[in-house]
Amino acid sequence: MLVRLGWSRFWTKYGEGKYADDFRKAEREAREAEKGLWKSKISHSFLILDRVAEWYHGVNELADTIFE
């Protein structure tokens, strides 16, 4: 529901699951309709935060690998 309304994006950290295509379609439609976080003024800030979150996730995975 949050993805469809544009207030969340579809994450695949723990695998995609059987509804992955539905979530991708919902995110694409929300972006195209500029709903929620995808509104033009908000989306630039959200995309920056999204990149920071991806970087942070990558750093955590690297640390987990190093310190196993």
C-alpha positions in Angstrom: 0.0 0.0 0.0 2.8 2.5 0.9 4.6 1.7 -2.4 1.4 2.3 -4.4 0.8 5.6 -2.6 4.3 6.7 -3.3 5.4 6.8 0.4 7.9 3.9 0.1 10.1 2.3 -2.5 10.4 -1.4 -3.2 13.5 -2.9 -1.4 15.0 -6.3 -2.2 17.4 -6.7 0.7 16.0 -10.0 1.8 15.0 -11.3 -1.6 12.3 -10.4 -4.1 9.6 -12.9 -3.3 6.6 -13.7 -5.5 5.1 -10.2 -5.4 8.3 -8.4 -6.7 6.8 -7.6 -10.1 3.7 -6.1 -8.4 5.8 -3.9 -6.2 8.0 -2.8 -9.1 4.9 -1.9 -11.1 3.4 0.0 -8.1 6.6 2.0 -7.6 6.8 2.9 -11.3 3.2 4.0 -11.4 3.7 6.1 -8.2 6.8 7.8 -9.7 5.1 8.5 -13.0 2.1 10.0 -11.2 4.4 11.9 -8.8 2.7 10.6 -5.7 4.0 10.9 -2.2 7.8 11.0 -2.1 8.0 11.2 -5.8 6.5 14.7 -6.0 9.0 16.8 -7.8 10.1 19.0 -4.9 10.4 16.2 -2.4 11.9 13.6 -4.8 15.3 15.2 -5.0 15.8 15.1 -1.3 14.5 11.6 -1.1 16.8 10.4 -3.8 19.8 11.8 -1.9 18.7 10.1 1.3 18.1 6.9 -0.7 21.7 6.9 -2.0 23.0 7.5 1.6 20.9 4.5 2.8 22.3 2.3 0.0 25.9 3.4 0.8 25.3 2.7 4.5 23.9 -0.8 3.8 27.0 -1.5 1.6 29.3 -0.4 4.4 27.5 -2.6 6.9 27.7 -5.6 4.6 31.4 -5.0 4.1 32.0 -4.8 7.8 30.1 -8.0 8.4 32.3 -9.8 5.9 35.5 -8.4 7.3 34.7 -9.1 11.0 33.1 -12.6 10.6 
